[in-house]
Amino acid sequence: MKGNLKIHLKPKERIFINGAVVRVDRKVTLDLLNDVAFLLECHFMKEEDATTPLRQLYFVIQSMLIEPQAKDIAIQVYHNQHRELVTTQKDRDILEGLVEIRQMVEANRPFDALKRIRALYPLEGDAVENAETQRSSMESEVA
């Protein structure tokens, strides 16, 4: 993140800033005046919600933001997962998104990478539905 940014938080909302978890007790506006890695609570994913390959990739990149002391390990895990996704993914739009995500991570822009992954969620759902439809039609042809 570069430069001045105003973030509006509601009562009891949390934000992750440079590895720290901050909870506010009332409606506040934070002015972030310098470069900072942050994640809003509404974009935070719990481990049990990382149920698809893209969501798992999201979870790993998220950990780079909220656990900076473990970033080196998270980057290794990210590269392994990204490589596997690229080799198994067939959807061209998702593959193009994965290229952009890799560039963002390599440029130390994990927040942008998370945003890009969230935009790919609907495509991942469509790909799963299409695969299930094809499998069902092949099973009915065999029967």
SULLIN-V872836 format. One record per residue. N is the residue number from 1. PSI is psi in whole degrees, -180 to 180 (999 if undefined). OMEGA is omega in whole degrees, -180 to 180 (999 if undefined). Layout:
n: {N | N}
psi: {PSI | PSI}
omega: {OMEGA | OMEGA}
This chain:
n: {1 | 2 | 3 | 4 | 5 | 6 | 7 | 8 | 9 | 10 | 11 | 12 | 13 | 14 | 15 | 16 | 17 | 18 | 19 | 20 | 21 | 22 | 23 | 24 | 25 | 26 | 27 | 28 | 29 | 30 | 31 | 32 | 33 | 34 | 35 | 36 | 37 | 38 | 39 | 40 | 41 | 42 | 43 | 44 | 45 | 46 | 47 | 48 | 49 | 50 | 51 | 52 | 53 | 54 | 55 | 56 | 57 | 58 | 59 | 60 | 61 | 62 | 63 | 64 | 65 | 66 | 67 | 68 | 69 | 70 | 71 | 72 | 73 | 74 | 75 | 76 | 77 | 78 | 79 | 80 | 81 | 82 | 83 | 84 | 85 | 86 | 87 | 88 | 89 | 90 | 91 | 92 | 93 | 94 | 95 | 96 | 97 | 98 | 99 | 100 | 101 | 102 | 103 | 104 | 105 | 106 | 107 | 108 | 109 | 110 | 111 | 112 | 113 | 114 | 115 | 116 | 117 | 118 | 119 | 120 | 121 | 122 | 123 | 124 | 125 | 126 | 127 | 128 | 129 | 130 | 131 | 132 | 133 | 134 | 135 | 136 | 137 | 138 | 139 | 140 | 141 | 142 | 143}
psi: {137 | 141 | -165 | 137 | 131 | 130 | 126 | 126 | 146 | 165 | 137 | 6 | 150 | 155 | 142 | 119 | 116 | 42 | -13 | 146 | 123 | 128 | 136 | 150 | -9 | 173 | 125 | 162 | 125 | 132 | 109 | 113 | -9 | -177 | 130 | 144 | 123 | 160 | 125 | 149 | -36 | -17 | 0 | 133 | 131 | 151 | -40 | -15 | -5 | 72 | -5 | 164 | -42 | -39 | -35 | -40 | -42 | -47 | -41 | -45 | -39 | -40 | -26 | -34 | -43 | -12 | 70 | -27 | -20 | 19 | -39 | -43 | -44 | -37 | -40 | -46 | -43 | -50 | -41 | -47 | -41 | -46 | -45 | -42 | -44 | -38 | -24 | -17 | 137 | -22 | 122 | -40 | -38 | -41 | -43 | -40 | -38 | -35 | -45 | -42 | -44 | -43 | -40 | -44 | -44 | -27 | 11 | 46 | 61 | -33 | -43 | -37 | -41 | -43 | -42 | -40 | -43 | -35 | -22 | -13 | -47 | -37 | -39 | -40 | -42 | -41 | -40 | -44 | -43 | -42 | -41 | -39 | -45 | -42 | -43 | -42 | -36 | -38 | -39 | -30 | -36 | -35 | 999}
omega: {-179 | 169 | -176 | 178 | 177 | 178 | -180 | -179 | 177 | 178 | 179 | 178 | 180 | 172 | 178 | -177 | 179 | 178 | 179 | 175 | -179 | 175 | -180 | -178 | 179 | 179 | -179 | 171 | 176 | 172 | 176 | -170 | -180 | 179 | -178 | 174 | -178 | 177 | 177 | -179 | -179 | 178 | -179 | 178 | 174 | -178 | -178 | 178 | 180 | -170 | 179 | 180 | 179 | 178 | 176 | 177 | 178 | -178 | -180 | 180 | 177 | -179 | 175 | -179 | -172 | 176 | -176 | 180 | 179 | -174 | -179 | 178 | 180 | 179 | 177 | 179 | 178 | -178 | 178 | -179 | -180 | -180 | 179 | 178 | -179 | -178 | -178 | -176 | 180 | -178 | -176 | -180 | 177 | 179 | 177 | 177 | 179 | 176 | 179 | -179 | 178 | 179 | 179 | 179 | 180 | 178 | -179 | 177 | -176 | 179 | 178 | 178 | 178 | 179 | -180 | 178 | 179 | 179 | -179 | -178 | -180 | 179 | 179 | 177 | 178 | -179 | 179 | 179 | 180 | 179 | 179 | 178 | 179 | 180 | -180 | -179 | 178 | 179 | -180 | 177 | -180 | -176 | 999}
